[in-house]
Amino acid sequence: MLSFWEKQSLLQYDCILLGSGIVGLSTAISYKEKFPRKRILVLERGILPTGASTKNAGFACIGSLTEILEDLQTMTTEEVVSLVHMRLKGLQLLRSRIGDDRMNYRENGSYELISAAESAALEQMESVNSMLFGILPGPAFSHADQKLQSFGFNTQHVQSLVQNNFEGELNTGKMMRTLIDLAFERGIEIKTGCEVIGFEENAQQVLVTIQQPGSKETLTFSADQLAICTNAFAKGLLPELDITPGRGQVLITTPVKGLPFKGIFHFDKGYYYFREIEGRVLFGGGRNLDFAGEATTNFELKETIQQDLEEKLRTFILPDHSYTVEDRWTGIMGFGKTKRPILQAYSDRIYLAVRMGGMGIAIGSEVGRTLAGMMQG
């Protein structure tokens, strides 16, 4: 039962956003910057943000060479350039909003490991650099074979290195902690453990119904506008959306004595990625081994992919070092027929910012700013 006071004052908002990840919080903050007196509520199904915002590898990336070449097989040159530009703008906004120091943002370099089978990509490097010249202050990619030996990779597996000159790394936990703090500082309410079970739109408002934590009872909030920012999980609310979940599996080692590299690394069209953090190696990927099986919102680990990660870590990333795997986890990303996010008005009062294509860190802030602009009218 709700009291008179609760019904009168605690259930009504100007704007409700679903999802407290990068996109949801970025949208709320951008909206609040425009309308500081409006009351905003962010609803999160988990106690912590659910999906990938707190479970990613902390890559501030714009795309590897082989990934961009693969995109050009299904997208026009203009579409690929536009997507890379969105990533750049998103990272610039994230850095200006949070500050590099508050999320340990660094540019130690990004490198792509090229196998013998991928050597043809090197011949297209200059054409990709030319394609991106208009949005970058210099060449996106350059040869870095001179660093291959010092990094200690197994050269039977790694034939060449390509450096991406405009990528960085950050601390995912500190980034999200700061976004949450900024939201609180601006008077944005965040309620966690609130599973949205439905919403309804009428001529005056949107009604959003949640399952109350630890109870069979429901609770309904109202707002003038609703923004759905739940990435892969949006399909549970709107089944018609072109969204396919993609599970990303990650492991992290104990500190590795004498670790010879820093920075962030990709290989196999971005489907694998690893980095140094606090002397450890964080390594994730392998979704391409079983696209159908990994198209799930289940957070469980899959043994075959974990074994694949361990084998690649042992055989060519850290072939001469001792370590143990200390922890493992998964995150859920959202994909579709194109890598462009779904960013649109769904109706007069309901808006969508979902399907980040595994690039939530890079594009999330810009997507949030754009969505807030759409909602402002």
N, C-alpha and C positions, 0 to 999 in steps of 0.2 A: 504494500500500500504506500502511496506517495502522499506527502502532506500538502496542505494548501500552499505553503511557502515553496516547496520544491516544484510543484506544478506551475506556480506563478513566475519564478525567477531563475530556475536552474536548468531548464530544458530547452531554452530558446537561444538561437545564435543567428548571426548574420551569415556565417559561412561554416560549413562542416567539411573537413577533408578526411578521407579514409587512407590510412597508411602513414606511419611516422618515420619512414625511411628518408633518403636524400631528397626524393622528388616531393613527397608530402610536406616535409619541413621547409624546403626551399620555396614551395608555392605559398605556404602560410606566411613565411617571413616577407616574401615579396608583396603579398597582398596587404600585410599589416603596414609595410612601409608606405604604401599608397593611402591606406585608410586606417590610421592609428587608433581611431575610436571604435572601429567595428569589432564585434566579439567573434572570435574564431575558435573552433574546437577541432582538434585532431584526434581521431579514434584509431587505436592500434589493437589488432586482434591478439597479439602476444604481449608478454610482460616487457620484452625487448622487441625492437623492430624485426618483423618477420620478413624473410626473403633473402636479399643479398647485401643490403646496405651495411650491416655489421659483420658480414661473413666473407667479404671479398678479400683480394690479395693486396689492396692498397695501391693499385696501378693508376697513375694519372696519365692515361695513354690516348693517343689519337689514331692508332692503328699501325700494325707492322706492314712491311713491304708486301709479303705474300698474302696477308689478309686483304690489303687494298686491291691487289691484283685479282684475288678471288671475287671481291665485290664488283669489280669491273666486268665480270662475266654475267652478272644478273642485274646490274644497275648502269645507268648512263654515266658518262664522265661528270656531267653537271650534278647529278645526284650524289655521287661519291664525294666530290669537292664540297658540296653543301653539307654533307654529313660530317666530314672532317672539320669544316669550319664551325659547326655546332659544338663539336667536342672542344675545340680551342676556346670558343667563347664561354662554354660552361666551366672550363678549368680556370679561366681568367676571373669569372665571377666568384667561383668558390674561393679562390685565393684572396681576392679583395675583400670578401665578406668575412672570412674566418681569420686570415693572416697565416703566413707560412709557419711561423713559430708555434702556433697553437695546434697544428696538425703535423708537425715535423715534416713539412714539405721539403724535398730535396731533389736536385737534378744531378744525380751521379751518373746519369746516362742510361739509355735503354738500348738493348742489343737483341738482334734476332739471330738465332743459330740456324745456319743454312746447311742442309745435307746435300750430298752429291745429286740426289734426285731433284732437288730444287734449284740447282745452279742456274737454270735458264732464267730465273727471276732476277738474277744479277744483271742480265743484259737489258732488262726493262727499268732499271733503277733511274736512269736519267730521264726517261719519259715520264715516270711518276713524279720525279722532282719538278719537271717542267709543268706538269698538270697542277701541282699544288703551289706553284711559285707565287700566284696572286694573293694567297692568304697567309704565307709564311715569310719571315724576313730573310730566309736563306734556304739552302737545300734541305729537304726533309730527311734524306737518307745519304749515308756515306759509307765507304768501305772501312772496316775496322779489323782486318785480318791480323794486323800487327799485335793485337791484344789477345789473340786466340791462345797462344801458348801460356801466357801469364795467368789466364783465367783457369787453366788446368783442366779443360774439357777434353774428353776422349776424341782425338782428331779422326778416328775411324768413323765416328758418327757425325762429327761436326766438321764440315769442310771450309766454311767461311763464316765471317761475322759481318752483319750490317748494323750500323749505328743509326738509331733514330735521334735526331738532334733536338727534338722538342717534346720529349716525354720526361716525366718525373715520377716520384713515389711519395707516399704519405702514410701516416699512421691512421688506419681506418677507425680505430676506437676513439682516438682523440678528435678526429674530424666529426664523428657523430655526437660525441659528448659536447663539443662546442656548438654544433647546430641546435642541439636540445637546449643548451644554456641560452643561446640567442633567442630561441622561441619563447622561453620562459621570461627572459628580460623584456620582451616586447608585449607581454601579457597574453600570449597564446596559450590556451589550455590544451593539455595532452592527457587523454585518459587511455590507459593501457589495459590489457586483458578484456577488451570489448569486441566480441565477435559480432560483426554485422550480419544479420540474417535476412535483411531485406530493406528496401526503400520504396517510397511512393511519392510521386509528384502530383501536385494539384495546381490550380491557378494562383494560389497565394504563397505556397511554400513547398519544401521537400521534407518528408518525414523519414527518419532513419531509425530503424529498430535494431537493437542489440540484445544479445543474450547476456544477462547480468552474470558477472563472475561468480562461480560457485553456487549458482542458483538456476532453477528452471524458469524463473521469471524473466520477462522481457522488459525493456525500457525504450521509449521512443523520444528522440530528440527532433527538433524542427529547425529549419534554417531557410534563408532566402535562396542560398545556392549550395550545391554539393559538388565536391571535386573528388574523383576516384583516382587515387595514386598508388594502387596496390600491385602494379606491374603484372607478373604472371598470375597472381591470385585474382585479378579482375575478372577472369573468365568464369569464376565461381558465381559472380554477381550478374555478369552479362555474357551468357554462353555464346552469343553470336559473334563475339569479337575474334579477330584473327590473332590469337595469342597461343603460343605453345610454350609450356614451361620447359626449362632446361636446368637440370641439376648440375652444379659445379662442385666437384670433390677436391678437398684440400688436405694436405698434411704439413706438419712443421717438425723440424728436427731439434734435437738438443744442440747447444752451441758446438760448432765445428772448429776444432783447433786448426789455426793456420788457414782459414778460409780465404781463398785467393781472389775473390771477386766481390764487388759491391754493385748496387744498381738493380735494375729490373731487366728480365730476359723473356723472350717469346720464342716459340718454334712451332712448326706445323700449322701455319696460317692462324696463329693466335690461340689454337685449341689447347696448347700447353703454355704454362707461364711459371716463372720462379723468381725469387728475389732473396737477397740477404736482409735479415732484420735481427738486430742485436746479436750478431754472430751466428745466427741460425739460418737455415734455408727453408723458406716457405715455398711449397711446390703444389700446383694444382692443375686440373684439366682432365683430359681423356674422355670428354663427353662424346667426341666423334667416334669412339670405339663402339658406341651403342646409342645412336640418336633416339631410337624408339624407346629403349629402356630408360633413358635418362630424361625423357619428356614427362616428368612427374613432379608433383608438389610434395612428395614424400622425402623427408630429410635423412633417411637412412643411408648408410654407406653401402657401396657395392664392392664386394671383395675383388672381383676381376679388375676393376679400375684401380682400386688401391694397390693391387699387386703390380699393375702396369706402371703406376707412378713410382713405386719402390724400385722396380727394375731399371727404369730410366734414370732415376736418381743415382743408383749404384753404378750403372754401367758407363754413363757418359757425362753426368753433371758433377758427381763427386767420386770419380773412380779411385782416387788414392787417399781417401780420408775415412776416418772412423767416426761414427755417429749412431744414434738411435732415433727412431721416430717417437716424438714426445706426445703429439696430439693430432687429431683428425676431426674434420667437420665438413658439412655441406652447406651450400646456399642455393637458393632457387632464383633463376633469372627468367626473363620473358623474351621470347623471340617470335618472329612472324615471317611472312613471305618476303618482306623487305626489312632492312635494318633501320628504316626510319621509324621513330616512335609514333604511337597513336597519340595525337595531340589535337583535340577537337572538342567542340560543343556537341554533346550527345542529345541535348534537348534545350529548352529555354533556360532551365535552371541547373542542369547537370552537365559536368565537364569531365573530360578524360585526359589523363597523362600517364600512359602505361606503355609496356613493351619497349624496354630500354635496350634490348639487344646485347646485353652483357657489358654496356658502357655507361652504367649509371653514375659512376664517379665523374666521368668526363662530361656527360650531357645533362645530368640531373638538375644542376643549378639553373642552366639556361632553359631547360624544359619547364621548370617551376616558374621562372620569371615570365616566360611566354604565356603559360597557362594563366597566371595571375593577371596579366594584361588582357587576356581574352575575357576573364571573368569581370574585370573592371569596366568592360564595355566598349 
